[in-house]
Amino acid sequence: MRNPMRNHHFWDFLRSSLPLQISFPFVLMFLGGWMLFGAIVGQRLSEQMERDQQEQAAELASLVNREIDRELFSLRRSARLLARDESIVEGVAQSSSDSIQREVLPLKSILGTDFVTIFNSDSQTLLDIRQLSVRELALNYRSVVDLTLAGADISTIVRPSEQSAPFVIGTAPIRNEQGMVGGIILGTALSDELLSQINESIREQIVVVDDDKVVASTFPIETDILSWIDSSEMGRQVMIDDESFLAQPIVLDGLAGDSFEVILLISRTPLLAAKQSLWVFIIGLASVGTLLTAVLGYWIARNIARPIQAITGVAVKVVEDGNFDLQSPIQTQDEIGLLSSSVNQLIQWVKEYTDELALSAQTLEERVEQRTEALSEALTELKDTQSQLIQTEKMSSLGQMVAGIAHEINNPISFVQGNISPLTHYFEDIVDLLETYQREYPEPVAAIADKQEDIEIDFLLQDVTKILGSMKMGTQRVRDIVVSLRNFSRLDESTIKDVDLCEGLDSTLLILNHRIKQGVKVTKHYETLPLVSCSPAQLNQVFTNIIANALDAMFDADVPTKELVVSARQCQGEQVQVSIRDTGPGMPAEVIDKIFDPFFTTKPVGKGTGLGLGICFKIIQQHQGTLVVNSDPGNGTEFVITLPKQPNFELSSEPSESVDSPSLLAAA
C-alpha cells in the first residue's frame, strides 16, 4: 500500500521552484559521492596503516633477532680471545685454578657476562665465576662441554635445569702445542636486563616465553601478561592492562633441538589515535564540502533558472493566448540565448505552418518517419565511431607507454646482462689465483688462516658463483619480458605485416601472467601456422580482450577447475583458426545473441562498459575474418577466430593497441 504522506512530499518537491529542483539532486549526489569517497579513502588508509604496522613489527623482530645474534657472536669472540691467552692456556694445562683465577678475575667486569666456566680436557671445572643472580642455578651444559672438547667453538642458547630465563653462551676450545687441554664457556642470561638493553633501540616491549611461562620481559613487575599467552594469538592483537598490542613471535633455536620464543609486543595506541584522527578529518572535510556545494549549487541553479523561467513564461502565454507575435528577450550569447532564439524561431515556424498543418498531415507523418529512421542510423553510426575513437586514443597512448618502458628497460638490462659474463670470468681468474696461492703456500701464516676462517672463504666462493648464476637467470627473464612487451605493442612495425599468430598469443599470455598465476592452468595446442598478413597490434587487442574476459568469468564464478585452452591450426582454403576456450559458467543463448552489441555487458556497474567484444568483432570484420561464440551454461565458453592469410583490403592507418584497462577489457 502506498504511503500518502510520501506521495504528498514528492508532489510538493515537483511544484517547488526550479532552482531548488536543480540544486537539491545535485547536493544529494555530491553528498553521496563524498560519503562513498570518504568511506573508501578512510578504509584504504586504515588498511595501509595496519599493513605499515605489520611491516614495522617484522622489521623490529628482525632487529631483535640480530641483537641476540650479535650477543652470541660477542660471547664466542670473547671466549676465543680468552682461549688464546698464554697464561690461561698454561694454567689449564697445569690444572691450576689459582693462576687461571688471577688472569680471569680482572677481566670479569670487562667481559660483562653472567658466568665464566673453564675446564680441562677431563671435563673437570677449574674456574666457575657467576653473578649473584645466577649463582644458585644448576646449568645443564654437559653437551656443550663435550662439543667444546671435541674442538668446536659454538654460540647457542641453553635452558637451565630450573624454570628461569635461558642463557646465550659462547665457547672456545683451549689448545697448546701438545693439543687440546680444555675449554672455556661464557654465558649471559636472556633476562630482563638484557631485554632492556635491546629495548633501548626499538622502544617496544619484549617477552621471553618458555613452556607457556614468561621467564623474562621488559614490562613492569606488576603487569599481568600471563592471561594472553596462547600460541593461537601470536601475530594478532592482544590486550594487556587495557592496552592493545600487536604480538610478533621470534623463535630462537637452541642446542639439542631446544627452541625458545621471544615475543615482540608493539603498542597499537599511536595507530588507533592516528586512525581516529583520520576519520575525524574525513568527516569534517565531507561536511564542509557538502555545505559549500549546497550554497554554490543553489546559486548556480538560480542563475541558470532565471532566464529559463522567462522563456517559459513567454511559451505559456503563446499557448494560452494563441498570440504568436510574442518574442522571448535574448539577453546573453550563451546556450540560454541560443535557446531564446530557438524558441522565437519556433514560434515563427508554428505561426507559418499552422494554416498548412491540416493539409500536410499525411506528408508530415511520412517525413517524420523518414527522419526518425535516418536519425536512428546516424545515432548507431555515431556510437560505433565514438567507441572506435575512444578505443584508438586509449590504445595508442598505452601502446606508446608500453613500448617506451620496454625500450628504457632494455638498455640497462642489456648492459647488466652483457657484463655478467666477463664478471664471471674475472671471478674465475681470482678463484684460480687463490687456488694457486693455496697450492704454493699450503701452510699460511696465522693472520691469513684467521681471516679465512672469519670470512668463511669456501662458503663465500660457492655463494658468489650461485649469485652470478641467479643474476644471469634474472636478467634473462627481464629481457624476455621486455621482448614480449615490444612484440605485444608492435609500435616499431608497420600497420600491416606478415606475423606468426602464435607469437602474439604467447605475448598476450605473458602480459596477463599476473592473473594466470592465480590458479589457472593454461594448455596450448599450436600447429605450425603460415604467416598471416594483418595488423598485429589489433589482433593482440582481440586476444587480450577475449582471454581477460575468460579469466574474469572463471574468477567471478569461482569454478573449481580453472583451465584456459588456446589452440591454433591451419584450415582449408588458405585460412588459419585460433580457438580460446575456458571452463567458466558459460552463457545462455539470449546473452550470446547480444554479446557483440556495443555497450552490452553482464558485468556490474563500474567493471565493464560492453565495448571490448564489440571492438573485437569490428577488428575481425576488418580482417575479413569471422568471430564465433560457442557456449552452453555450465560447460564453459569458446571463441573461435578464423582469418584469411592474405586479406585484400586496407586497414586503418592507426591500429588500436591492446589494453589492460577494465573499461576496454569489459565484455558481456
C-alpha positions in Angstrom: 0.0 0.0 0.0 1.4 3.4 -1.0 2.2 6.0 1.7 0.1 9.1 1.0 2.4 11.3 3.0 5.4 10.2 0.9 3.4 11.0 -2.3 2.5 14.4 -0.9 6.1 15.3 -0.3 7.1 14.1 -3.8 4.5 16.3 -5.4 5.5 19.2 -3.2 9.0 18.9 -4.4 7.9 18.8 -8.1 5.9 22.0 -7.5 8.8 23.8 -5.8 11.0 26.4 -7.5 13.2 25.4 -10.4 16.5 26.4 -8.6 15.6 24.1 -5.8 14.8 21.2 -8.1 18.1 21.7 -9.9 20.3 22.1 -6.8 18.7 19.5 -4.5 19.6 16.4 -6.5 23.0 17.9 -7.2 23.6 18.3 -3.5 22.3 14.8 -2.7 24.6 13.3 -5.4 27.6 15.3 -4.1 26.9 14.2 -0.5 26.6 10.6 -1.5 29.8 10.9 -3.5 31.6 12.4 -0.6 30.3 9.7 1.8 31.4 7.0 -0.6 34.7 8.6 -1.3 35.4 9.2 2.3 34.5 5.7 3.3 36.7 4.2 0.6 39.7 6.5 1.3 39.3 6.1 5.0 39.2 2.3 4.7 42.1 2.2 2.4 44.2 4.5 4.6 43.3 2.5 7.7 44.3 -0.8 6.0 47.5 0.8 4.8 48.2 1.9 8.4 47.6 -1.7 9.6 50.0 -3.0 6.9 52.6 -0.5 7.8 52.5 -1.6 11.4 52.7 -5.3 10.4 55.8 -4.4 8.3 57.2 -2.4 11.2 56.7 -5.4 13.5 58.6 -7.7 11.1 61.5 -5.2 10.9 61.6 -4.8 14.7 61.5 -8.6 15.1 64.4 -8.9 12.7 66.3 -6.2 14.7 65.7 -8.1 18.0 66.9 -11.3 16.3 70.1 -9.5 15.1 70.7 -8.1 18.6 70.6 -11.6 20.1 72.8 -13.0 17.3 75.2 -10.1 18.0 75.3 -11.1 21.7 76.0 -14.7 20.7 78.8 -13.6 18.4 80.3 -11.3 21.1 80.4 -14.2 23.6 82.0 -16.5 21.2 84.6 -13.9 20.2 85.4 -13.2 23.8 85.7 -16.9 24.5 88.2 -17.2 21.6 90.3 -14.3 23.0 90.5 -15.8 26.5 91.3 -19.3 25.0 94.3 -17.7 23.2 95.7 -16.1 26.3 99.0 -17.8 27.1 98.7 -17.6 30.9 95.2 -19.1 30.8 96.4 -21.9 28.4 99.3 -22.7 30.7 97.0 -22.6 33.8 94.5 -25.0 32.2 97.3 -27.3 31.0 98.6 -27.5 34.6 95.0 -27.6 36.1 96.0 -24.6 38.2 92.8 -22.9 39.3 94.6 -20.1 41.2 96.6 -18.9 38.2 93.5 -19.1 36.0 91.5 -17.1 38.6 94.3 -14.4 38.8 94.1 -13.9 35.0 90.3 -14.0 34.6 89.1 -12.0 37.6 90.5 -8.7 36.4 88.7 -9.3 33.1 85.3 -10.2 34.6 84.0 -6.6 34.6 85.2 -6.1 31.0 83.6 -9.2 29.7 80.2 -8.3 31.2 78.9 -11.9 31.3 76.8 -13.6 34.0 79.2 -16.6 34.3 82.6 -17.8 33.1 83.4 -21.5 33.3 86.9 -23.0 32.4 87.5 -26.8 32.4 90.3 -29.1 31.5 90.4 -31.9 29.0 89.0 -34.3 31.7 85.9 -32.1 31.9 87.0 -31.0 35.4 85.8 -27.5 36.2 88.8 -25.3 37.1 87.0 -22.0 37.3 83.3 -21.2 37.7 82.6 -17.4 38.3 79.0 -16.4 38.4 76.9 -13.3 39.1 74.8 -13.3 42.2 71.6 -13.6 40.2 72.6 -17.0 38.7 74.8 -18.3 41.4 72.2 -20.8 42.7 71.1 -22.1 39.2 72.1 -25.6 38.0 73.3 -25.0 34.5 72.9 -28.0 32.2 75.6 -27.7 29.6 77.2 -31.1 29.6 76.7 -31.4 25.8 78.3 -28.0 25.3 81.4 -29.2 27.2 81.7 -32.3 25.1 81.4 -30.3 21.8 84.0 -27.8 23.1 86.5 -30.6 24.0 85.8 -32.0 20.5 87.3 -28.8 19.1 84.1 -26.8 18.3 83.7 -23.2 19.2 80.0 -22.6 19.3 77.4 -19.9 20.2 73.9 -21.1 21.2 71.1 -20.9 23.7 70.7 -23.4 26.6 67.9 -23.9 29.1 68.8 -24.2 32.8 67.6 -27.1 34.8 65.3 -24.7 36.8 62.4 -22.6 35.4 64.3 -19.3 34.6 65.5 -17.3 31.7 67.5 -19.2 29.1 71.2 -18.4 28.6 73.1 -17.3 25.5 76.6 -18.8 25.6 79.8 -18.8 23.6 82.5 -21.4 23.8 86.1 -21.9 22.6 88.5 -24.8 23.0 91.8 -24.2 24.7 94.9 -25.7 22.9 98.6 -25.7 23.3 101.4 -27.2 21.3 100.5 -30.7 22.6 96.9 -30.5 21.6 93.5 -30.0 23.4 93.9 -29.1 27.1 90.4 -27.8 27.9 87.8 -25.3 27.1 86.0 -22.1 28.2 82.3 -21.1 28.3 80.9 -17.6 28.6 77.2 -17.1 29.3 74.7 -14.3 29.7 71.1 -14.8 30.9 68.4 -13.7 28.4 67.0 -11.8 31.4 65.1 -8.6 32.0 68.3 -6.6 31.9 69.4 -7.9 28.5 65.9 -7.4 27.1 66.0 -3.8 28.4 69.3 -3.2 26.6 67.7 -4.4 23.4 64.6 -2.3 24.1 66.7 0.9 24.1 67.0 0.7 20.2 63.4 -0.4 19.4 61.3 1.2 22.2 58.8 -1.7 22.3 58.1 -4.3 24.9 59.8 -7.8 24.7 58.8 -11.0 26.4 60.6 -14.4 26.6 58.3 -17.4 26.9 59.4 -20.9 27.8 56.9 -23.8 28.2 54.0 -21.2 28.1 55.5 -19.3 31.0 57.1 -15.8 31.0 60.7 -16.1 32.1 61.8 -12.5 31.2 60.2 -9.3 30.0 60.5 -5.5 29.8 57.1 -4.9 31.4 56.9 -3.6 34.9 56.7 -6.4 37.6 53.0 -5.6 38.4 51.8 -6.1 34.8 49.6 -9.1 34.1 51.0 -10.7 31.0 50.1 -14.3 31.6 46.5 -14.2 30.5 47.2 -13.8 26.8 49.9 -16.5 26.5 48.4 -18.6 23.7 50.1 -19.8 20.5 46.9 -19.2 18.6 47.2 -15.5 19.4 50.7 -15.0 18.1 50.8 -12.5 15.2 47.4 -11.0 16.3 46.2 -8.2 18.5 46.3 -8.8 22.3 45.2 -6.7 25.3 47.5 -6.2 28.3 46.2 -4.0 31.1 43.6 -2.4 28.8 46.3 -1.5 26.2 46.3 -3.1 22.7 49.5 -4.6 21.4 50.5 -6.4 18.2 52.2 -9.7 19.1 55.1 -10.7 16.8 56.8 -14.0 17.7 60.5 -14.7 17.2 61.6 -18.4 17.5 65.2 -19.0 18.7 66.7 -22.4 18.1 69.0 -23.8 20.9 71.1 -26.8 21.4 69.8 -30.4 21.1 66.6 -29.3 19.4 65.5 -26.8 22.1 63.6 -23.8 21.0 62.7 -20.6 22.8 60.1 -18.0 21.9 60.8 -14.2 22.1 57.6 -12.2 21.6 57.8 -8.6 20.5 54.8 -6.6 21.6 54.2 -3.4 19.6 51.8 -0.8 21.1 48.8 -0.1 18.9 47.9 3.1 20.8 49.6 5.5 18.2 47.9 3.6 15.4 44.4 3.8 16.9 44.9 7.5 17.6 46.0 8.1 14.0 43.0 6.2 12.6 40.6 8.2 14.8 42.2 11.5 13.7 41.9 10.3 10.1 38.2 9.6 10.3 37.5 12.9 12.1 39.3 14.8 9.3 37.4 12.9 6.6 34.1 13.6 8.2 34.9 17.2 8.7 36.1 17.6 5.2 33.0 16.0 3.8 30.7 18.3 5.9 32.5 21.4 4.8 32.5 20.2 1.1 28.8 19.4 1.3 27.9 22.8 2.8 29.9 24.7 0.1 28.4 22.6 -2.6 24.9 23.3 -1.4 25.4 27.1 -1.4 27.3 27.1 -4.7 24.8 24.7 -6.3 21.8 26.8 -5.3 23.4 30.0 -6.6 24.3 28.4 -9.9 20.9 26.8 -10.3 19.1 30.2 -9.6 21.2 32.0 -12.2 20.5 29.2 -14.7 16.8 29.0 -13.9 16.1 32.8 -14.1 16.3 33.1 -18.0 14.7 29.7 -18.4 11.7 30.9 -16.4 11.4 34.0 -18.5 11.4 31.8 -21.7 8.9 29.5 -20.1 6.6 32.5 -19.3 6.6 33.5 -23.0 5.9 30.0 -24.2 3.0 29.6 -21.7 1.4 32.9 -22.9 1.8 31.8 -26.5 0.0 28.6 -25.8 -2.7 30.1 -23.6 -3.5 33.2 -25.7 -2.5 31.9 -29.1 -0.6 35.1 -29.7 2.3 34.2 -32.0 3.6 37.7 -32.1 5.2 37.4 -28.6 9.0 37.1 -28.6 11.4 35.9 -25.8 14.1 38.5 -24.9 17.7 37.5 -25.8 19.9 38.8 -23.0 23.0 36.6 -23.4 25.0 34.9 -26.2 25.4 31.6 -24.5 23.3 28.5 -24.6 20.4 30.3 -22.9 20.5 33.0 -25.5 20.5 30.3 -28.2 17.5 28.7 -26.5 15.6 32.0 -26.6 16.5 32.5 -30.2 15.3 28.9 -31.0 12.0 29.5 -29.1 11.4 32.7 -31.1 12.2 30.9 -34.3 9.9 28.0 -33.3 7.1 30.4 -32.6 7.5 31.9 -36.1 7.5 28.4 -37.6 4.4 27.4 -35.7 2.7 30.6 -36.9 3.7 29.9 -40.6 2.7 26.2 -40.5 -0.5 26.4 -38.5 -2.6 27.1 -41.5 -1.0 24.4 -43.6 -1.0 21.7 -40.9 -4.3 20.1 -41.8 -3.4 19.8 -45.4 0.1 18.4 -44.9 -0.6 16.0 -42.0 0.0 12.9 -44.1 3.1 14.2 -45.7 4.5 15.4 -42.4 3.9 11.9 -40.9 5.9 10.3 -43.7 8.7 12.9 -43.3 8.8 12.3 -39.5 9.1 8.5 -40.1 11.9 9.0 -42.7 13.7 11.5 -40.5 13.4 9.1 -37.5 14.9 6.3 -39.4 17.8 8.5 -40.6 18.5 9.7 -37.1 18.5 6.2 -35.8 21.0 5.1 -38.4 23.1 8.2 -37.7 23.0 7.5 -34.0 24.1 3.9 -34.5 27.0 5.1 -36.6 27.9 7.8 -34.1 28.0 5.2 -31.3 30.3 2.9 -33.3 32.5 5.8 -34.3 32.7 7.1 -30.7 33.6 3.6 -29.4 36.3 3.3 -32.1 37.7 6.8 -31.3 37.8 6.0 -27.5 39.5 2.7 -28.1 42.0 4.1 -30.6 43.0 7.0 -28.4 43.5 4.9 -25.2 45.2 2.1 -27.0 47.6 4.4 -28.8 48.6 6.1 -25.6 49.0 2.8 -23.7 50.9 1.2 -26.6 53.4 4.1 -26.7 53.9 3.9 -23.0 54.4 0.1 -23.1 56.9 0.4 -25.9 58.7 3.3 -24.2 59.0 1.4 -20.9 60.3 -1.7 -22.8 62.9 0.4 -24.6 64.1 2.2 -21.4 64.3 -1.2 -19.5 66.1 -2.9 -22.5 69.2 -0.6 -22.4 70.2 -1.0 -18.7 69.3 -4.7 -18.6 71.4 -5.3 -21.7 74.3 -3.5 -20.0 73.9 -5.7 -16.9 73.5 -8.9 -18.9 76.5 -8.1 -21.1 78.7 -7.6 -18.0 77.8 -10.7 -16.2 79.8 -13.0 -18.5 83.2 -11.0 -18.1 82.5 -10.6 -14.4 82.2 -14.4 -14.1 85.5 -14.8 -16.0 87.2 -12.3 -13.7 85.9 -14.1 -10.6 87.1 -17.4 -12.0 90.5 -15.9 -12.5 90.6 -14.6 -8.9 89.5 -18.1 -7.7 92.2 -19.7 -9.8 94.7 -17.2 -8.3 93.6 -18.2 -4.7 93.9 -21.9 -5.5 97.4 -21.3 -6.8 98.3 -19.5 -3.6 96.9 -22.4 -1.6 98.9 -24.9 -3.6 102.2 -22.9 -3.4 101.7 -21.9 0.3 99.8 -24.8 1.9 100.7 -23.6 5.4 99.6 -19.9 5.5 100.5 -17.6 8.4 98.2 -17.3 11.4 96.7 -14.0 10.3 95.7 -15.4 6.9 94.3 -18.5 8.4 92.3 -16.5 10.9 91.0 -14.2 8.1 90.0 -17.2 6.0 88.1 -18.7 9.0 86.4 -15.3 9.8 85.1 -14.7 6.3 84.4 -18.5 5.6 86.3 -18.4 2.3 84.9 -21.8 1.0 81.3 -20.7 1.5 82.0 -17.3 0.0 83.4 -18.7 -3.2 80.5 -21.1 -3.6 77.9 -18.5 -2.8 79.3 -15.9 -5.2 79.1 -18.5 -8.1 75.4 -19.1 -7.2 74.8 -15.3 -7.0 76.3 -14.8 -10.5 74.1 -17.6 -11.9 71.0 -16.1 -10.3 71.8 -12.7 -11.7 72.2 -14.2 -15.2 68.9 -16.0 -14.9 67.1 -12.9 -13.6 68.4 -10.6 -16.3 67.5 -13.1 -19.0 63.9 -13.3 -17.5 63.6 -9.5 -17.6 64.9 -9.4 -21.2 62.3 -12.0 -22.2 59.6 -9.8 -20.6 60.9 -6.7 -22.5 60.8 -8.6 -25.8 57.3 -9.8 -25.1 56.2 -6.2 -24.3 57.7 -4.9 -27.6 56.1 -7.8 -29.6 52.8 -7.0 -27.8 52.8 -3.2 -28.6 54.2 -3.5 -32.2 54.8 0.2 -32.3 58.1 -0.3 -34.2 56.4 -2.2 -37.0 54.2 -1.1 -40.0 50.4 -1.3 -39.7 50.1 -4.4 -41.8 52.7 -7.1 -41.5 53.1 -10.8 -42.0 53.2 -12.2 -38.5 53.0 -15.5 -36.6 49.8 -15.6 -34.6 51.3 -18.0 -32.0 53.8 -15.3 -31.1 51.0 -12.8 -30.4 49.2 -15.4 -28.3 52.3 -16.1 -26.2 52.9 -12.4 -25.7 49.4 -11.9 -24.6 49.6 -14.8 -22.1 52.8 -13.3 -20.7 51.2 -9.9 -20.3 48.3 -11.5 -18.4 50.6 -13.8 -16.4 49.9 -12.0 -13.2 46.3 -13.1 -13.3 47.0 -16.6 -14.8 49.2 -17.3 -11.7 46.1 -17.2 -9.5 45.4 -20.9 -10.0 44.7 -21.0 -13.8 46.0 -23.9 -15.9 47.0 -22.9 -19.5 47.0 -25.6 -22.2 48.4 -24.7 -25.6 47.8 -26.7 -28.8 49.8 -24.9 -31.6 50.2 -26.2 -35.1 52.8 -24.8 -37.5 51.0 -21.8 -39.0 51.8 -19.8 -42.1 52.4 -16.1 -41.7 49.2 -14.0 -41.7 49.1 -10.5 -43.2 47.4 -8.4 -40.5 47.7 -5.6 -38.0 49.4 -7.4 -35.2 48.6 -4.7 -32.6 44.8 -5.0 -33.4 44.9 -8.8 -33.2 46.8 -8.6 -29.9 44.0 -6.4 -28.6 41.4 -9.1 -29.7 43.4 -11.9 -27.9 43.8 -9.7 -24.8 40.1 -8.9 -24.5 38.9 -12.5 -25.0 41.5 -14.0 -22.6 40.8 -11.3 -20.0 37.1 -12.0 -20.3 37.6 -15.7 -19.9 39.7 -15.1 -16.7 37.0 -12.8 -15.3 34.3 -15.4 -16.0 36.2 -18.1 -14.2 37.3 -16.0 -11.2 33.8 -14.3 -10.7 32.1 -17.7 -10.8 34.8 -19.3 -8.7 34.7 -22.5 -10.7 36.6 -25.4 -9.0 38.8 -26.1 -12.1 40.2 -23.1 -13.9 41.7 -24.0 -17.2 42.4 -22.0 -20.4 42.9 -23.9 -23.6 44.4 -21.9 -26.5 44.6 -23.7 -29.9 45.9 -22.6 -33.3 45.6 -24.6 -36.5 45.6 -24.2 -40.3 42.3 -24.7 -42.1 41.5 -25.4 -45.7 41.1 -22.6 -48.2 44.2 -20.6 -47.1 42.8 -19.8 -43.6 44.0 -20.1 -40.0 41.9 -20.6 -37.0 42.5 -19.6 -33.3 40.4 -21.1 -30.5 40.3 -19.8 -26.9 38.2 -21.9 -24.5 37.6 -21.6 -20.8 36.0 -23.7 -18.1 33.8 -20.8 -16.8 30.0 -20.9 -16.2 29.1 -20.4 -19.9 26.4 -18.1 -21.4 22.8 -18.7 -22.2 21.5 -18.2 -25.8 19.9 -14.8 -25.1 23.3 -13.4 -23.9 25.2 -14.9 -26.9 22.8 -13.1 -29.3 23.8 -9.7 -27.8 27.4 -10.4 -26.9 28.9 -8.3 -29.7 26.4 -5.4 -29.4 28.2 -2.1 -28.4 27.6 -1.2 -24.7 26.0 -4.5 -23.8 27.6 -6.1 -20.7 26.6 -8.5 -18.0 29.2 -7.2 -15.6 28.4 -5.0 -12.6 28.3 -1.2 -13.0 31.8 0.2 -12.9 33.6 -3.0 -14.0 32.5 -3.3 -17.7 31.4 -1.0 -20.4 30.4 -3.5 -23.1 33.0 -2.1 -25.6 35.6 -4.8 -25.6 33.9 -7.6 -27.6 32.2 -5.1 -29.9 35.6 -3.7 -30.8 37.0 -7.2 -31.3 34.1 -8.1 -33.7 34.8 -5.0 -35.7 38.6 -5.8 -35.9 38.0 -9.3 -37.1 35.5 -8.0 -39.7 38.1 -5.5 -41.0 40.5 -8.5 -41.4 37.7 -10.3 -43.4 37.5 -13.0 -40.8 34.8 -14.4 -38.5 34.4 -14.5 -34.7 32.1 -17.2 -33.4 31.0 -17.9 -29.8 30.2 -21.5 -28.7 28.8 -21.8 -25.2 26.5 -23.8 -23.0 25.6 -22.9 -19.5 27.8 -24.8 -17.1 30.2 -26.1 -19.8 32.4 -23.1 -20.4 32.8 -20.8 -23.4 34.8 -21.0 -26.6 35.7 -18.1 -29.0 36.7 -19.3 -32.5 38.6 -16.7 -34.7 39.0 -17.6 -38.4 41.2 -15.4 -40.6 42.5 -15.5 -44.2 46.2 -15.5 -44.7 46.1 -12.6 -47.2 43.1 -10.3 -46.8 42.6 -7.9 -49.8 41.5 -4.7 -48.0 43.2 -1.7 -46.5 43.2 -1.3 -42.7 43.1 1.9 -40.7 46.5 3.7 -40.5 46.3 3.8 -36.7 45.8 0.3 -35.3 44.5 0.0 -31.8 46.8 -1.2 -29.2 45.8 -4.0 -26.7 44.9 -2.6 -23.3 44.7 -3.8 -19.8 42.1 -1.3 -18.8 38.9 -2.6 -17.1 36.8 -0.3 -19.3 38.1 -1.7 -22.5 38.6 -5.3 -21.5 35.0 -5.5 -20.3 32.7 -7.9 -22.1 29.3 -9.4 -21.7 
